């Protein structure tokens, strides 16, 4: 097998402790790789195990990891899978790998790519991708030979958002509807708290909660829906989400990967962050004029949220301006650009020579 056309191995976990955001980042990239006829394998520790069906639904293969990323024995198991699959590249996502972890993976001869939005160390990886808008380039330290992709051109976007971009060309008719999408790591249950606050605002007629079916507060969400008198609904499937994206007037988000995706559709946003790297992304989105960043979830009060909602709903030109800026800034082609960068590196003469010098790898 030509190693440059070998499969891509994703090393990411999806658990309540490690969060699910890295897992879904890899799924977005895997969907773009499928269009290039690349084999995609997920070596992942999953909780709940039902996430395995999400992997297989996208025509990816799942290999069950016995240890979480960074635990004893994980590195050896990942190297073994890379040799077994003759992987052309290994994609790391999460915050539980180190620089030494990356160096050991590079010894397999595979290209190593990292998703990172923290700039927490000096990266010896071949390719580092920041799918958010912060930190900026000056904060990253990459060893010689490495490449960095970041900025609004490389934000991740699922197909469900790109398909609704042309449909939601204008703002839907009133009454006002809100979308609450607090992301994949909503451990504090902010989607429940903020939905309850939105229900106290008379101008908000209906609230849609967009969340995963495995949300750690799913029972409380269902109870809130049952006692809302029809004003609250929850959607967790892409088909359900598609019909809601074209009907909402604004979204309440956490500044994670959902925020750029909603920008692709052109939905005005209010951002309340729950993590430091999401706060940086929210501030950059505010600077670009596509959202209003309100602050950390622990500091934003009901009065502050109500004031922001009232200002947004009172000013149609503000909503139109946010929509225009968002659609002009984000086109939803970030995954394809990342794949292009990955393919260029895989087919470079230097990479081919490196693969050719790995006789044990070629025989694996």
Order of alpha helices (4+ residues) and beta strands (2+ residues): beta-alpha-beta-alpha-beta-alpha-beta-alpha-beta-beta-beta-beta-beta-alpha-beta-alpha-beta-alpha-beta-alpha-beta-alpha-beta-alpha-beta-alpha-alpha-alpha-alpha-alpha
